[in-house]
């Protein structure tokens, strides 16, 4: 059964609900237009909670042998896909927890899943290859081997799939798998974010830097000096702001005008330990940041990337992920002990 309790919080974060899954909470998504929150855990379970109360709607414990590694929500919010160490992709009905389709890749971990924004394509990465499927789970194409394990995937304007690995970001045609562009960089790329228009590609690197390219001009730049690997990256909906982790300070770069080159980024100071997760609220410049010591902070930002903290709460465990409800009026955070905590968010 769910473990329900109220949480103390401050500022715009108001008391909500909390529940738990059986192991480290890997990922969570809002589904059914905000009526349900679906979570997967390291023990291979998939769980759904009622969006307003946190009551358990359905649960399938240990369904992915070895654990779940990735999760993605279809744009219509009714289908959730999960994958893991068992080499399977499961298509879930978010409302009743029934599996409508199973894709068997065989051996190997499926570390990344991502739906295109139009919902026509699902991308999955397995070691050095990516696979693209239709919404019904039919394979369209698979790539040749990348130079190393694929670390991240993202969709650009629905018609291209971007993949990151050691030394490169590659763009493939969604329907055919044809390689359209390759952006090269001598380093291990550990994270990736695309601007909404698909023009700006930002990657966190093993060498404690953020590298980005403008596809339209082929210009590339590097933001160095982070104390750790920038594994958390997030663009706002306009593509103006890029929030980056890589330490206990959230650094926000503004692409407004001629930025971010030769500009001073926003430096958001509150956390005492490294940033583990960053998420922008839909259609606003409100940012949520979560850290390894369990602190969750909400920030209001200006177009220059500078801003102030307007709400905070502490989970007591490492933040494993966060998700805003589609209307931006609720924020849910996951933690390393399997906790699922949701707050109402004020203005």
C-alpha positions in Angstrom: 0.0 0.0 0.0 1.0 3.6 -0.5 2.6 5.5 2.4 0.8 8.8 2.6 1.8 11.8 4.7 1.9 15.6 4.4 5.2 17.4 3.8 6.5 20.7 5.3 7.5 23.1 2.6 8.1 26.8 2.2 7.3 29.6 -0.2 5.3 28.6 -3.3 5.5 24.9 -2.4 2.4 24.0 -0.4 1.6 20.8 1.5 0.7 17.9 -0.8 1.0 14.1 -0.7 3.7 11.5 -0.5 3.8 7.8 -1.3 6.5 5.2 -1.8 7.6 2.5 -4.2 9.8 -0.5 -3.3 13.3 0.7 -4.3 15.2 3.6 -5.7 12.7 5.7 -7.7 14.2 5.7 -11.3 11.8 8.0 -13.1 8.2 9.4 -12.9 5.8 11.0 -15.4 2.5 12.8 -15.2 -0.1 10.9 -17.2 -3.8 11.1 -18.1 -3.7 14.9 -18.3 -2.4 15.1 -14.8 -4.9 12.7 -13.2 -2.2 10.1 -12.5 1.5 10.0 -11.7 3.4 6.9 -12.9 6.7 5.8 -11.3 9.2 3.0 -12.0 11.8 1.7 -9.5 15.1 -0.1 -9.5 13.4 -3.3 -8.4 11.6 -3.5 -11.7 8.2 -2.2 -10.5 5.8 0.2 -12.2 3.3 2.1 -10.0 0.5 4.7 -10.6 -0.8 7.2 -8.0 -3.9 9.4 -8.1 -2.7 12.8 -9.0 -4.5 14.8 -6.3 -4.5 12.4 -3.3 -1.5 10.1 -4.0 -3.7 7.0 -3.5 -2.3 4.0 -5.3 -4.2 3.3 -8.5 -2.3 0.2 -9.7 1.0 -1.5 -9.2 3.1 -4.2 -11.0 6.0 -5.1 -8.8 9.2 -6.6 -10.3 7.8 -6.8 -13.8 11.1 -5.8 -15.4 13.7 -8.4 -14.3 16.8 -6.8 -13.0 15.2 -3.3 -12.7 13.8 -0.5 -14.8 16.3 1.9 -16.5 14.1 4.3 -18.5 10.6 5.6 -18.9 8.8 7.9 -21.4 5.3 9.3 -21.7 3.4 9.5 -25.1 2.4 13.1 -25.9 -1.3 12.2 -25.6 -0.5 11.3 -21.9 -2.4 8.0 -22.0 0.5 5.6 -22.9 3.6 5.1 -20.7 6.6 3.1 -21.9 9.1 1.5 -19.6 12.3 -0.5 -20.3 15.2 -2.0 -18.4 17.8 -4.7 -17.9 15.6 -7.4 -19.3 15.7 -6.0 -22.9 12.0 -5.4 -23.1 9.9 -2.3 -23.8 6.4 -2.4 -22.2 3.5 -0.1 -23.4 1.2 0.7 -20.5 -2.3 2.1 -20.4 -1.8 4.8 -17.8 -5.4 4.6 -16.6 -5.7 0.9 -15.7 -2.1 -0.4 -15.8 -2.7 -2.9 -18.6 0.2 -3.7 -21.0 -1.0 -3.2 -24.5 2.3 -4.0 -26.3 5.6 -5.7 -25.6 8.8 -5.2 -27.6 11.6 -7.7 -27.1 15.1 -6.5 -28.0 16.8 -9.5 -26.5 19.9 -9.2 -24.4 21.3 -5.9 -23.2 20.1 -2.9 -21.2 17.7 -0.4 -22.6 19.0 2.8 -21.0 17.1 5.5 -22.9 13.5 5.9 -24.2 12.0 9.0 -25.8 8.8 9.7 -27.7 8.8 12.2 -30.6 6.6 15.3 -29.9 4.0 14.2 -32.4 3.8 10.7 -30.9 4.6 8.9 -34.1 8.0 7.6 -33.1 9.6 5.9 -30.1 13.4 5.8 -29.8 15.2 3.3 -27.6 19.0 2.9 -27.0 20.6 -0.4 -26.3 24.4 -0.3 -25.8 25.8 1.3 -29.0 22.7 1.2 -31.1 19.4 3.1 -31.3 16.1 1.6 -32.4 13.0 3.5 -33.7 9.5 2.1 -33.4 6.0 3.2 -34.5 3.4 4.1 -31.9 2.2 0.5 -32.2 5.6 -0.9 -31.4 6.7 -1.9 -34.9 10.4 -1.5 -35.6 11.1 1.1 -38.4 14.9 1.0 -38.3 18.0 0.5 -36.2 21.3 2.2 -36.4 24.8 0.9 -36.9 27.0 0.8 -33.9 27.9 4.2 -32.4 31.6 4.7 -31.3 30.5 4.0 -27.7 27.4 3.4 -25.6 24.7 5.9 -26.4 24.4 8.2 -23.4 21.3 10.2 -24.4 18.6 10.5 -27.1 16.4 13.4 -28.0 13.9 14.4 -30.7 14.3 17.5 -32.9 11.0 18.8 -34.4 9.8 15.2 -34.4 11.5 14.5 -37.8 15.0 13.9 -36.5 16.5 11.8 -33.7 19.6 13.1 -31.9 22.0 10.7 -30.1 25.0 11.5 -28.0 28.0 9.2 -27.2 31.7 9.6 -26.9 33.0 12.2 -29.4 29.8 13.0 -31.2 26.1 14.0 -31.5 24.4 12.5 -34.5 21.1 13.4 -36.2 19.1 10.8 -38.0 16.0 11.1 -40.2 13.0 9.8 -38.1 11.4 7.7 -40.7 14.4 6.3 -42.6 17.3 6.3 -40.2 19.5 8.2 -42.7 22.3 10.1 -41.0 21.7 13.9 -41.6 24.4 15.5 -39.5 27.3 14.7 -37.2 28.6 17.2 -34.6 32.0 16.1 -33.3 33.8 16.8 -30.0 36.8 15.0 -28.5 35.3 14.0 -25.2 32.8 11.8 -23.5 29.3 13.3 -23.6 27.2 12.3 -20.6 24.0 14.4 -21.1 22.2 16.2 -23.8 19.4 18.8 -24.2 17.9 20.3 -27.4 16.3 23.7 -27.6 12.6 23.5 -28.6 13.4 24.6 -32.2 16.1 22.0 -32.5 18.8 24.5 -33.4 20.9 24.5 -30.2 22.4 21.3 -28.9 23.9 21.3 -25.4 25.9 18.4 -23.9 27.5 17.9 -20.5 31.0 16.4 -20.9 33.1 14.1 -18.8 35.7 16.9 -18.6 33.4 19.1 -16.4 32.3 21.3 -19.2 29.1 22.1 -21.2 29.6 22.1 -25.0 27.0 23.4 -27.3 26.5 23.8 -31.1 24.2 26.0 -33.2 23.2 23.8 -36.1 22.1 26.6 -38.3 25.6 28.3 -38.2 27.8 25.3 -37.3 29.2 27.5 -34.5 30.2 25.7 -31.3 31.3 26.9 -27.9 32.3 25.5 -24.5 31.4 26.5 -21.0 34.1 25.3 -18.7 34.9 25.5 -15.0 32.3 23.3 -13.5 33.5 21.4 -10.3 31.8 18.2 -11.6 30.1 16.6 -14.6 27.1 18.5 -15.8 24.7 15.6 -15.9 21.6 17.8 -15.4 20.6 20.1 -18.3 17.3 21.8 -19.1 16.0 24.3 -21.6 13.0 26.4 -21.0 10.1 26.2 -23.5 11.3 29.3 -25.4 14.9 28.0 -25.8 16.2 31.3 -24.3 17.5 29.8 -21.0 19.7 26.7 -20.4 20.0 25.6 -16.8 23.0 23.4 -16.0 24.2 21.5 -13.0 27.8 20.3 -12.4 28.1 21.4 -8.8 26.0 22.8 -6.0 25.3 26.1 -7.9 22.8 26.1 -10.7 24.3 28.0 -13.6 21.7 29.5 -16.1 22.9 30.7 -19.5 20.8 33.1 -21.6 20.7 32.8 -25.4 18.9 36.1 -25.6 20.4 38.4 -28.2 24.0 37.5 -28.8 24.3 35.3 -25.7 25.5 33.3 -24.1 29.1 34.1 -25.3 30.6 37.0 -23.5 27.8 37.3 -21.0 27.5 36.6 -17.3 25.3 33.6 -16.5 22.8 33.5 -13.6 24.3 31.8 -10.5 21.6 30.3 -8.3 23.0 29.6 -4.9 21.0 27.7 -2.3 22.1 24.0 -2.4 24.8 22.6 -0.3 25.5 19.5 -2.4 25.6 18.9 -6.2 22.6 19.3 -8.4 21.0 16.0 -9.4 17.9 17.2 -11.4 16.7 20.3 -13.2 13.2 20.9 -14.7 11.5 24.0 -16.1 7.8 24.4 -15.5 5.8 24.4 -18.7 5.4 27.8 -20.5 7.2 29.8 -17.8 10.7 30.7 -16.6 10.1 28.9 -13.3 12.8 26.3 -12.6 12.9 23.4 -10.1 16.3 22.1 -8.9 17.0 19.1 -6.8 20.3 18.1 -5.1 22.0 15.0 -3.7 21.1 16.0 -0.1 17.4 16.0 -0.9 16.8 19.7 -1.2 14.2 20.8 -3.8 14.2 24.5 -4.7 11.9 26.5 -7.0 13.3 29.6 -8.7 11.7 32.5 -10.6 14.1 33.6 -13.4 14.5 36.6 -15.6 15.3 36.4 -19.3 19.0 37.0 -18.4 19.1 33.8 -16.4 19.4 35.5 -13.0 16.7 34.9 -10.4 15.6 34.2 -6.9 14.4 31.2 -4.8 10.7 31.3 -4.2 10.1 27.9 -2.5 12.0 25.1 -0.9 11.6 21.7 0.7 13.8 18.8 1.8 13.2 15.1 1.0 15.9 13.8 3.3 17.3 11.6 0.5 19.0 12.2 -2.8 16.7 13.7 -5.4 16.3 11.0 -8.2 14.1 13.0 -10.5 11.4 15.7 -10.7 8.3 16.3 -12.9 5.9 19.3 -13.2 2.2 18.6 -13.8 1.3 19.8 -17.3 -0.5 22.9 -15.9 2.5 23.8 -13.7 0.4 23.8 -10.6 2.0 20.8 -9.0 5.6 19.5 -8.7 6.6 15.9 -7.9 10.0 14.7 -6.8 11.4 11.2 -6.5 14.1 10.2 -4.1 16.7 7.4 -3.6 14.7 5.6 -0.9 11.7 5.2 -3.1 9.8 8.2 -1.9 7.4 10.1 -4.2 6.5 13.6 -2.9 4.1 16.0 -4.6 3.5 19.6 -3.7 0.9 22.1 -4.8 2.6 25.1 -6.3 1.4 28.7 -5.7 2.0 31.8 -7.7 
